[in-house]
Amino acid sequence: MTRLLAILLALLVPALASAAKHPSYSYFRVGNSADVAPAPQPGIVLMGGSTDVDAAFQWLCQRSGGGDLLVIRATGTDAYNPYIQDLCPGENSVATLIIPDAAAANNATVADILSKAEAVWIAGGDQSNYINVWTGTPVQATLNALIASGVPVGGTSAGLNVLTQFVYTAQASQGVTSSQALANPFNRYMTLGRDFANLPVLAGIIGDPHFGARDRMGRDLAFLCRIAINGWSSAPRGISVDEQTALLVDAQGNASVVGSGNVYFLKAPGLPEACQSKVPLTYRNIAVDRIRAGDAFNLATWQRTGGSAYLVSAEAGVLGSTQAGGSPY
């Protein structure tokens, strides 16, 4: 037994030493290796996924004051670095920090790297990784401390999902579809959370990317019904963003659109008529404001300039709207 234990220890000790020398996080930086500390301006970018919108990154860089922009993600590569550096040649640096597991999320060096950013971008991927791995760690705490200090933040796809107060967490084996959510708003794929990021201007809101391309109006109504039933909000709201589109929001809640698609602002009138397990959803008269580039919206007053407005309803699991032809989009 003693000999066996000695052999096991001989194998284990080098492995532990190797793990200590090679942390699970990865960090890639281009530009100036020395940090600078300009005064950033707060702001939020909510991007709908697919092809990135150049103008959104340029807006985020401008608000960083020419500082250090940091991309954070749980998986993937540093492909953002040359793309953003090319768009924003005035940035001191562009870097990517890959934080794949709890050990990385609790690593003091990771928190220190994050704390020095003048702008933060949360990449797409799978938001369940951010929720499962980063929640309750120095990564989450540092991110929220940066937001509180006025550092601008943005995200695309999964990165958008985790920025609003209420979050579709995607913790099931597959993402929920509109047909599944309308047929049963309590189906096993409807996983919700809240308060990952503390952005007051996005309080009371749930976000959803890839909106029109993936036909997500039905599931968004189901999200609103669950938020209402949970008692999280008596009149829940949503912001849903099309692909190749981004919403730019300043500290006062003034929002504009860049890119080729639409952004939808949903507001429920109160509790749903029928939001129960294994019962098709009935939720009537959800107010929709739809805007695109050239229009504007104020999140504080929930009022649009330009664009259009209509009502969407789910009636026993079937969507309809007050638009000509009944399209929910």
KOLDREN-747834 format. One record per residue (C-alpha): residue number from 0; residue in three letters; chain; x, y, z. Coordinates in nm, 3 decimals. Example, Ala and Ser with C-alpha at 12.3 -4.5 7.8 and 13.67 -1.06 7.14 Angstrom:
2
> 0,ALA,A,1.230,-0.450,0.780
> 1,SER,A,1.367,-0.106,0.714
END
This chain:
329
> 0,MET,A,0.000,0.000,0.000
> 1,THR,A,0.283,0.237,0.090
> 2,ARG,A,0.454,0.172,-0.242
> 3,LEU,A,0.126,0.229,-0.432
> 4,LEU,A,0.067,0.555,-0.243
> 5,ALA,A,0.417,0.672,-0.325
> 6,ILE,A,0.361,0.602,-0.693
> 7,LEU,A,0.029,0.792,-0.691
> 8,LEU,A,0.189,1.089,-0.518
> 9,ALA,A,0.474,1.087,-0.766
> 10,LEU,A,0.221,1.113,-1.047
> 11,LEU,A,-0.006,1.365,-0.874
> 12,VAL,A,0.247,1.622,-0.758
> 13,PRO,A,0.380,1.708,-1.107
> 14,ALA,A,0.023,1.731,-1.235
> 15,LEU,A,-0.070,1.977,-0.960
> 16,ALA,A,0.244,2.178,-1.022
> 17,SER,A,0.166,2.190,-1.394
> 18,ALA,A,-0.190,2.309,-1.324
> 19,ALA,A,-0.052,2.582,-1.097
> 20,LYS,A,0.186,2.696,-1.370
> 21,HIS,A,-0.077,2.686,-1.645
> 22,PRO,A,-0.400,2.852,-1.525
> 23,SER,A,-0.717,2.769,-1.711
> 24,TYR,A,-0.782,3.127,-1.825
> 25,SER,A,-0.630,3.271,-2.143
> 26,TYR,A,-0.537,3.633,-2.206
> 27,PHE,A,-0.447,3.790,-2.540
> 28,ARG,A,-0.367,4.159,-2.582
> 29,VAL,A,-0.282,4.379,-2.879
> 30,GLY,A,-0.178,4.743,-2.872
> 31,ASN,A,0.003,4.908,-2.584
> 32,SER,A,0.114,4.667,-2.310
> 33,ALA,A,0.102,4.946,-2.050
> 34,ASP,A,-0.234,5.043,-1.905
> 35,VAL,A,-0.380,5.391,-1.923
> 36,ALA,A,-0.663,5.530,-1.716
> 37,PRO,A,-0.879,5.781,-1.906
> 38,ALA,A,-1.225,5.871,-1.776
> 39,PRO,A,-1.481,5.660,-1.964
> 40,GLN,A,-1.844,5.751,-2.030
> 41,PRO,A,-2.116,5.502,-1.933
> 42,GLY,A,-2.311,5.335,-2.208
> 43,ILE,A,-2.459,5.003,-2.315
> 44,VAL,A,-2.454,4.813,-2.643
> 45,LEU,A,-2.714,4.539,-2.695
> 46,MET,A,-2.627,4.354,-3.017
> 47,GLY,A,-2.857,4.096,-3.174
> 48,GLY,A,-2.598,3.846,-3.294
> 49,SER,A,-2.477,3.711,-3.628
> 50,THR,A,-2.250,3.957,-3.817
> 51,ASP,A,-2.110,4.220,-3.583
> 52,VAL,A,-2.203,4.585,-3.636
> 53,ASP,A,-1.893,4.800,-3.685
> 54,ALA,A,-2.058,5.123,-3.573
> 55,ALA,A,-2.151,4.972,-3.237
> 56,PHE,A,-1.789,4.895,-3.152
> 57,GLN,A,-1.679,5.237,-3.266
> 58,TRP,A,-1.939,5.393,-3.033
> 59,LEU,A,-1.817,5.174,-2.744
> 60,CYS,A,-1.455,5.265,-2.813
> 61,GLN,A,-1.541,5.635,-2.821
> 62,ARG,A,-1.700,5.604,-2.478
> 63,SER,A,-1.393,5.425,-2.343
> 64,GLY,A,-1.194,5.747,-2.388
> 65,GLY,A,-0.926,5.567,-2.587
> 66,GLY,A,-0.853,5.331,-2.300
> 67,ASP,A,-0.828,4.954,-2.278
> 68,LEU,A,-1.117,4.756,-2.426
> 69,LEU,A,-1.153,4.402,-2.291
> 70,VAL,A,-1.353,4.119,-2.446
> 71,ILE,A,-1.460,3.855,-2.194
> 72,ARG,A,-1.591,3.513,-2.289
> 73,ALA,A,-1.608,3.155,-2.159
> 74,THR,A,-1.508,2.983,-2.484
> 75,GLY,A,-1.371,3.083,-2.823
> 76,THR,A,-1.065,3.269,-2.946
> 77,ASP,A,-0.909,3.614,-2.958
> 78,ALA,A,-1.056,3.684,-3.304
> 79,TYR,A,-1.217,4.006,-3.178
> 80,ASN,A,-0.878,4.165,-3.109
> 81,PRO,A,-0.766,4.252,-3.465
> 82,TYR,A,-1.125,4.332,-3.571
> 83,ILE,A,-1.181,4.587,-3.294
> 84,GLN,A,-0.827,4.726,-3.317
> 85,ASP,A,-0.882,4.795,-3.686
> 86,LEU,A,-1.213,4.972,-3.611
> 87,CYS,A,-1.070,5.163,-3.315
> 88,PRO,A,-0.707,5.255,-3.385
> 89,GLY,A,-0.718,5.511,-3.106
> 90,GLU,A,-0.768,5.249,-2.833
> 91,ASN,A,-0.471,5.201,-2.603
> 92,SER,A,-0.525,4.825,-2.623
> 93,VAL,A,-0.775,4.559,-2.718
> 94,ALA,A,-0.762,4.231,-2.530
> 95,THR,A,-0.955,3.908,-2.489
> 96,LEU,A,-0.986,3.724,-2.159
> 97,ILE,A,-1.125,3.369,-2.182
> 98,ILE,A,-1.269,3.256,-1.848
> 99,PRO,A,-1.385,2.895,-1.897
> 100,ASP,A,-1.437,2.757,-1.547
> 101,ALA,A,-1.478,2.835,-1.178
> 102,ALA,A,-1.104,2.819,-1.113
> 103,ALA,A,-1.045,3.092,-1.369
> 104,ALA,A,-1.342,3.299,-1.250
> 105,ASN,A,-1.203,3.292,-0.896
> 106,ASN,A,-0.846,3.367,-1.000
> 107,ALA,A,-0.717,3.695,-0.858
> 108,THR,A,-0.523,3.775,-1.175
> 109,VAL,A,-0.839,3.746,-1.383
> 110,ALA,A,-1.020,3.995,-1.160
> 111,ASP,A,-0.721,4.230,-1.174
> 112,ILE,A,-0.711,4.221,-1.555
> 113,LEU,A,-1.083,4.289,-1.573
> 114,SER,A,-1.065,4.573,-1.320
> 115,LYS,A,-0.834,4.775,-1.548
> 116,ALA,A,-1.070,4.786,-1.848
> 117,GLU,A,-1.221,5.112,-1.974
> 118,ALA,A,-1.478,4.920,-2.182
> 119,VAL,A,-1.603,4.561,-2.159
> 120,TRP,A,-1.753,4.347,-2.433
> 121,ILE,A,-1.924,4.015,-2.351
> 122,ALA,A,-1.897,3.784,-2.649
> 123,GLY,A,-2.163,3.551,-2.779
> 124,GLY,A,-2.172,3.180,-2.715
> 125,ASP,A,-2.381,3.009,-2.448
> 126,GLN,A,-2.509,3.230,-2.168
> 127,SER,A,-2.545,2.930,-1.938
> 128,ASN,A,-2.164,2.930,-1.916
> 129,TYR,A,-2.169,3.289,-1.789
> 130,ILE,A,-2.448,3.216,-1.544
> 131,ASN,A,-2.310,2.883,-1.419
> 132,VAL,A,-1.940,2.973,-1.409
> 133,TRP,A,-1.920,3.347,-1.336
> 134,THR,A,-2.212,3.406,-1.096
> 135,GLY,A,-2.095,3.473,-0.742
> 136,THR,A,-1.730,3.506,-0.842
> 137,PRO,A,-1.490,3.803,-0.859
> 138,VAL,A,-1.565,3.821,-1.232
> 139,GLN,A,-1.929,3.913,-1.166
> 140,ALA,A,-1.838,4.143,-0.877
> 141,THR,A,-1.567,4.323,-1.076
> 142,LEU,A,-1.792,4.360,-1.380
> 143,ASN,A,-2.058,4.526,-1.168
> 144,ALA,A,-1.802,4.747,-0.996
> 145,LEU,A,-1.683,4.866,-1.338
> 146,ILE,A,-2.042,4.938,-1.445
> 147,ALA,A,-2.101,5.135,-1.124
> 148,SER,A,-1.788,5.340,-1.193
> 149,GLY,A,-1.913,5.442,-1.538
> 150,VAL,A,-1.733,5.194,-1.763
> 151,PRO,A,-1.936,5.123,-2.081
> 152,VAL,A,-2.036,4.763,-2.146
> 153,GLY,A,-2.184,4.570,-2.434
> 154,GLY,A,-2.260,4.222,-2.553
> 155,THR,A,-2.385,4.025,-2.848
> 156,SER,A,-2.614,3.722,-2.850
> 157,ALA,A,-2.544,3.544,-2.517
> 158,GLY,A,-2.363,3.859,-2.406
> 159,LEU,A,-2.681,4.059,-2.463
> 160,ASN,A,-2.886,3.803,-2.268
> 161,VAL,A,-2.694,3.851,-1.944
> 162,LEU,A,-2.697,4.233,-1.943
> 163,THR,A,-3.068,4.288,-1.875
> 164,GLN,A,-3.201,4.243,-1.521
> 165,PHE,A,-3.405,3.936,-1.612
> 166,VAL,A,-3.220,3.667,-1.804
> 167,TYR,A,-3.313,3.371,-2.018
> 168,THR,A,-3.036,3.149,-1.881
> 169,ALA,A,-3.049,2.864,-2.139
> 170,GLN,A,-2.954,2.606,-1.875
> 171,ALA,A,-3.153,2.320,-2.028
> 172,SER,A,-3.030,2.075,-2.290
> 173,GLN,A,-3.155,2.298,-2.573
> 174,GLY,A,-3.282,2.650,-2.629
> 175,VAL,A,-3.655,2.704,-2.599
> 176,THR,A,-3.849,2.780,-2.919
> 177,SER,A,-4.156,2.998,-2.956
> 178,SER,A,-4.378,2.698,-3.033
> 179,GLN,A,-4.263,2.519,-2.717
> 180,ALA,A,-4.303,2.829,-2.501
> 181,LEU,A,-4.649,2.914,-2.635
> 182,ALA,A,-4.771,2.558,-2.592
> 183,ASN,A,-4.643,2.537,-2.234
> 184,PRO,A,-4.476,2.842,-2.076
> 185,PHE,A,-4.349,2.618,-1.795
> 186,ASN,A,-4.178,2.363,-2.022
> 187,ARG,A,-3.838,2.234,-1.913
> 188,TYR,A,-3.646,2.457,-2.152
> 189,MET,A,-3.780,2.780,-1.995
> 190,THR,A,-3.498,2.859,-1.752
> 191,LEU,A,-3.491,3.212,-1.611
> 192,GLY,A,-3.266,3.404,-1.376
> 193,ARG,A,-3.203,3.761,-1.272
> 194,ASP,A,-2.952,4.021,-1.155
> 195,PHE,A,-2.632,3.899,-1.319
> 196,ALA,A,-2.543,4.253,-1.430
> 197,ASN,A,-2.650,4.562,-1.238
> 198,LEU,A,-2.745,4.816,-1.505
> 199,PRO,A,-3.021,5.036,-1.358
> 200,VAL,A,-3.137,5.155,-1.700
> 201,LEU,A,-3.215,4.791,-1.788
> 202,ALA,A,-3.402,4.713,-1.465
> 203,GLY,A,-3.730,4.529,-1.509
> 204,ILE,A,-3.634,4.417,-1.861
> 205,ILE,A,-3.550,4.085,-2.028
> 206,GLY,A,-3.343,4.088,-2.348
> 207,ASP,A,-3.345,3.852,-2.646
> 208,PRO,A,-3.118,3.849,-2.956
> 209,HIS,A,-3.158,3.682,-3.300
> 210,PHE,A,-3.517,3.800,-3.275
> 211,GLY,A,-3.687,3.799,-3.612
> 212,ALA,A,-3.451,3.547,-3.777
> 213,ARG,A,-3.530,3.284,-3.513
> 214,ASP,A,-3.900,3.374,-3.471
> 215,ARG,A,-3.875,3.456,-3.101
> 216,MET,A,-4.182,3.671,-3.035
> 217,GLY,A,-4.375,3.376,-2.893
> 218,ARG,A,-4.108,3.281,-2.646
> 219,ASP,A,-4.064,3.645,-2.543
> 220,LEU,A,-4.431,3.665,-2.450
> 221,ALA,A,-4.379,3.349,-2.245
> 222,PHE,A,-4.078,3.509,-2.076
> 223,LEU,A,-4.295,3.808,-1.983
> 224,CYS,A,-4.568,3.582,-1.846
> 225,ARG,A,-4.322,3.392,-1.628
> 226,ILE,A,-4.168,3.716,-1.496
> 227,ALA,A,-4.515,3.837,-1.403
> 228,ILE,A,-4.614,3.506,-1.241
> 229,ASN,A,-4.285,3.499,-1.048
> 230,GLY,A,-4.377,3.836,-0.898
> 231,TRP,A,-4.061,3.993,-1.038
> 232,SER,A,-4.257,4.266,-1.218
> 233,SER,A,-4.625,4.359,-1.237
> 234,ALA,A,-4.581,4.495,-1.591
> 235,PRO,A,-4.278,4.317,-1.739
> 236,ARG,A,-4.088,4.459,-2.035
> 237,GLY,A,-3.856,4.324,-2.300
> 238,ILE,A,-3.599,4.444,-2.551
> 239,SER,A,-3.557,4.215,-2.851
> 240,VAL,A,-3.290,4.280,-3.114
> 241,ASP,A,-3.260,4.151,-3.469
> 242,GLU,A,-2.940,4.006,-3.607
> 243,GLN,A,-2.683,4.245,-3.757
> 244,THR,A,-2.837,4.517,-3.539
> 245,ALA,A,-2.739,4.690,-3.216
> 246,LEU,A,-2.909,4.920,-2.967
> 247,LEU,A,-2.688,5.195,-2.822
> 248,VAL,A,-2.801,5.328,-2.484
> 249,ASP,A,-2.656,5.623,-2.293
> 250,ALA,A,-2.668,5.680,-1.916
> 251,GLN,A,-3.001,5.866,-1.938
> 252,GLY,A,-3.168,5.581,-2.126
> 253,ASN,A,-3.162,5.749,-2.467
> 254,ALA,A,-3.132,5.472,-2.725
> 255,SER,A,-3.060,5.459,-3.097
> 256,VAL,A,-3.012,5.180,-3.349
> 257,VAL,A,-2.723,5.092,-3.578
> 258,GLY,A,-2.725,4.809,-3.826
> 259,SER,A,-2.976,4.670,-4.073
> 260,GLY,A,-3.261,4.531,-3.860
> 261,ASN,A,-3.517,4.629,-3.600
> 262,VAL,A,-3.527,4.657,-3.224
> 263,TYR,A,-3.854,4.576,-3.046
> 264,PHE,A,-3.963,4.712,-2.708
> 265,LEU,A,-4.230,4.497,-2.543
> 266,LYS,A,-4.445,4.602,-2.248
> 267,ALA,A,-4.712,4.386,-2.087
> 268,PRO,A,-5.025,4.550,-1.944
> 269,GLY,A,-5.018,4.335,-1.628
> 270,LEU,A,-5.070,3.972,-1.538
> 271,PRO,A,-5.139,3.716,-1.814
> 272,GLU,A,-5.483,3.567,-1.863
> 273,ALA,A,-5.349,3.208,-1.867
> 274,CYS,A,-4.990,3.123,-1.775
> 275,GLN,A,-4.986,2.773,-1.630
> 276,SER,A,-4.794,2.450,-1.665
> 277,LYS,A,-4.905,2.242,-1.964
> 278,VAL,A,-5.163,2.505,-2.066
> 279,PRO,A,-5.119,2.707,-2.389
> 280,LEU,A,-5.037,3.070,-2.318
> 281,THR,A,-5.298,3.342,-2.330
> 282,TYR,A,-5.149,3.688,-2.284
> 283,ARG,A,-5.326,3.974,-2.453
> 284,ASN,A,-5.233,4.325,-2.564
> 285,ILE,A,-4.857,4.329,-2.524
> 286,ALA,A,-4.757,4.675,-2.650
> 287,VAL,A,-4.476,4.667,-2.909
> 288,ASP,A,-4.269,4.964,-3.021
> 289,ARG,A,-4.051,4.883,-3.321
> 290,ILE,A,-3.762,5.106,-3.428
> 291,ARG,A,-3.467,5.089,-3.664
> 292,ALA,A,-3.173,5.308,-3.765
> 293,GLY,A,-3.283,5.671,-3.773
> 294,ASP,A,-3.543,5.624,-3.498
> 295,ALA,A,-3.496,5.661,-3.122
> 296,PHE,A,-3.630,5.534,-2.793
> 297,ASN,A,-3.606,5.654,-2.434
> 298,LEU,A,-3.596,5.371,-2.181
> 299,ALA,A,-3.670,5.604,-1.888
> 300,THR,A,-4.000,5.723,-2.036
> 301,TRP,A,-4.059,5.416,-2.259
> 302,GLN,A,-4.136,5.644,-2.551
> 303,ARG,A,-4.019,5.619,-2.912
> 304,THR,A,-3.940,5.877,-3.178
> 305,GLY,A,-4.018,5.742,-3.522
> 306,GLY,A,-4.082,5.375,-3.581
> 307,SER,A,-4.422,5.217,-3.528
> 308,ALA,A,-4.643,5.067,-3.259
> 309,TYR,A,-4.889,4.779,-3.241
> 310,LEU,A,-5.024,4.514,-3.003
> 311,VAL,A,-4.936,4.144,-2.992
> 312,SER,A,-5.143,3.876,-2.821
> 313,ALA,A,-5.111,3.505,-2.755
> 314,GLU,A,-5.452,3.341,-2.760
> 315,ALA,A,-5.445,2.978,-2.643
> 316,GLY,A,-5.092,2.946,-2.775
> 317,VAL,A,-5.152,3.123,-3.108
> 318,LEU,A,-4.987,3.456,-3.184
> 319,GLY,A,-5.158,3.747,-3.355
> 320,SER,A,-5.119,4.121,-3.376
> 321,THR,A,-5.307,4.438,-3.465
> 322,GLN,A,-5.086,4.488,-3.772
> 323,ALA,A,-5.235,4.435,-4.114
> 324,GLY,A,-5.211,4.062,-4.180
> 325,GLY,A,-5.157,3.986,-3.810
> 326,SER,A,-4.776,3.950,-3.821
> 327,PRO,A,-4.612,3.974,-3.475
> 328,TYR,A,-4.309,4.136,-3.639
END
